[in-house]
Amino acid sequence: MRLLSRYVLPLLIALPIGFLILYPQLVRCMRISYSNDFRVVVAPGREGFIYVNRSASATQQTQVSRHMVAARHRIRRFWGGQQGKAILIYCTKQAEYEEYCVGGEGAGCSIGTFWGASYLILGPDGNSTDVIAHELCHDELFARLGWWRVKRQIPQWFNEGLALMVDYRFSNPSVWEQPDSLQPPSNTFDDDNLMPFARRPMLKLADLETTRDFFGGDYGHVMLAYQTAADEVSRWLALVGRAGVPALSDAIAEGADFGDAYRQLERAKRQTPTK
């Protein structure tokens, strides 16, 4: 009993306090339903909860709901189904976005927890199908493999490169499908329409294994890391096909090493006789 009161109880008190100090953005996400600054919007087709800042216009609310539906549809096609159930939080102001997203960079970010909860946070420029699909792809990987397995086994270049495959700002959808029917027919998705990456010598995949490796440089480094990841995953995906994505996920979930499963799917496809 003396040991309990001297060591265990102080630890139990210190842990939640430390959590609040270290991860205030996550705490705000967890308490989003209690915030007076947001209202909940249920997307058409029961696509999941979306919390929208009350300053958002009616048009913005309608757009984010429609984009969520289109993004989830894209994810289901890409993965062959959807298991992720992330809560989406749409911030219309940059200052507020920074309160929910660590660093406040980019148009959107995703937060996954080791107990399975996940949140997608959109900034002022994040109200688009591409941004939402990008973050939903991260969420889908977490949902299928779990927080620990993703953090310990999945290299960051693959996590980001995979998300870029459903983000048509940076990749051509012809790698794995035809463009969404919701996209304007006049958009031909020529390479000239894509947002450019930095032009520097390519990075090595081995140097982009961790989150710190991937995002731990200047803007040019991060953009080059994205380009390197996108080039590798698009090469792999063009070979193994869309079915390779859930196949890889299933293999890792069953205990396979990422690198072994990644290369085995590629070897198997190369050895398959062409008809």
URSULQUI-V923534 format. One record per backbone hydrogen bond with DSSP energy under -1.0 kcal/mol. CO is the residue of the C=O (numbers start at 1). NH is the residue of the N-H. E is the energy in kcal/mol with one decimal. If there is no record, write none. Layout:
co = (CO:CO)
nh = (NH:NH)
e = (E:E)
//
This chain:
co = (1:2:3:3:4:7:8:9:10:11:13:14:15:16:17:18:19:23:24:25:26:27:29:31:32:37:39:41:43:48:49:50:51:52:53:57:58:59:60:61:62:63:64:65:66:67:68:69:70:71:72:73:74:75:76:87:88:89:90:93:94:97:97:107:109:111:113:117:118:119:120:121:122:123:126:128:129:130:131:132:133:134:135:136:137:138:139:140:141:142:146:147:148:149:150:155:156:157:158:159:160:167:167:169:172:173:173:180:184:190:191:204:205:208:209:210:211:212:218:219:220:221:222:223:224:225:226:227:228:229:230:231:232:233:234:235:236:237:241:242:243:244:245:246:247:248:249:250:251:252:257:258:259:260:261:262:263:264:265:266:267)
nh = (5:6:7:8:9:11:12:13:14:15:17:18:19:20:21:22:23:27:28:29:30:31:32:34:35:54:52:50:46:43:88:41:90:39:56:61:62:63:64:65:66:67:68:69:70:71:72:73:74:75:76:77:78:79:80:120:51:122:53:97:98:100:101:123:121:119:116:113:87:111:89:109:91:126:128:132:133:134:135:136:137:138:139:140:141:142:143:144:145:146:150:151:152:153:154:159:160:161:162:163:164:170:171:195:175:176:177:183:187:193:194:207:208:157:156:214:215:216:222:223:224:225:226:227:228:229:230:231:232:233:234:235:236:237:238:239:240:241:244:245:247:248:249:250:251:252:253:254:256:255:261:262:263:264:265:266:267:268:269:270:271)
e = (-2.4:-1.9:-2.3:-1.0:-2.6:-1.6:-2.5:-1.7:-2.5:-2.4:-1.1:-3.0:-2.4:-2.2:-1.8:-2.8:-2.5:-1.9:-2.2:-2.1:-2.5:-1.4:-1.5:-1.8:-1.3:-2.7:-2.9:-1.5:-1.1:-1.3:-1.9:-3.7:-3.3:-2.6:-2.1:-2.2:-2.2:-2.6:-2.5:-1.7:-2.3:-2.9:-1.8:-2.0:-2.3:-2.6:-2.5:-2.0:-2.0:-2.3:-2.4:-1.7:-2.4:-2.8:-1.2:-2.9:-3.2:-3.2:-1.9:-2.2:-2.2:-1.0:-2.2:-3.1:-2.9:-2.5:-1.5:-2.0:-2.1:-2.8:-3.2:-2.3:-2.8:-2.0:-2.2:-2.0:-2.8:-2.3:-2.1:-2.7:-1.8:-1.3:-2.1:-2.4:-1.8:-2.0:-2.7:-2.1:-2.0:-2.7:-2.1:-2.4:-2.3:-2.6:-1.1:-1.9:-2.7:-2.2:-2.7:-1.5:-1.9:-1.7:-1.0:-3.0:-1.9:-1.7:-3.3:-1.2:-1.8:-2.1:-1.2:-1.5:-2.1:-1.2:-2.8:-2.3:-2.8:-1.5:-2.2:-2.5:-2.1:-2.4:-2.3:-2.2:-2.7:-2.5:-2.9:-2.5:-2.0:-2.5:-2.3:-1.7:-2.4:-3.0:-2.3:-1.0:-2.9:-2.3:-1.9:-1.5:-1.6:-2.2:-2.1:-2.8:-2.1:-2.2:-2.4:-1.4:-2.5:-1.8:-2.7:-3.0:-2.2:-2.4:-2.1:-1.2:-2.7:-2.7:-1.6:-2.1:-1.9)
//
